[in-house]
Amino acid sequence: MNTPAHLLLGAAALARGEKRGLIWAALVGALLPDLSLYMLAGAAIWLLGIPPRIVFDEFYFSQTWQTVFAIDNSFLVWGFLLALAVWQRLDWGIVLTGAALLHLALDLPLHHDDGRPHFWPITTWVFESPLSYWDRSRGAGWIAPVGAAAATVAAILLWLRRPGWLLSALILCLLLAELMVAQVWMFVFSGA
């Protein structure tokens, strides 16, 4: 699933009511499992001038990058942090960690050969789903529209909570990004 969809779904599912702080916490939590990828790939491509093909075909699958992804995509790490937030009765922490866990739960069935070791540190095993959110040969032709529709419903639910102009504008940008990115992944990077 594309990152903008994760943010919209996480915020809609976990930031109940009109508390803007909880919407921000959900947005941050839903972003955190993908943040390392953006930072590593961005630095490699734009700061170091490494071609994207090398970044995504080689660096992405390197032991170093996979170790980073194992930590920030671990159900166990995020589950522990959620338990800590519940124990401390931190609403923002519960929403943040819950959004990260929702992100992982949606990623697990939608990554074929680009999945992450979601059960680190117990194991570095990676579930290789028969489905992919971006590869048309693995169902992206129907998964991408379902994800875009879910993101649209999530954006509408968030707008109905009257989050203020700043969050409303951000929600619109995320929805537009999701609609655009879904098409790019499906038609450019699918190898069709």
Protein Blocks (a to p, Z undefined) as FASTA:
>chain_A
ZZklmmmmmmmmmmgcjbfklmmmmmmmmmmmmmmmmmmmmmmmmmnopafklmmmmmmm
pmklmmmmmmmmcfklmmmmmmmmmmnopaklmmmmmmmmmmmmmmmmmccklcccfkbc
kbccdcddfbdfklmknopmmmmmmmmmmmmmmmmmmmmnonojklmmmmmmmmmmmmmm
mmmmmmmmnoZZ
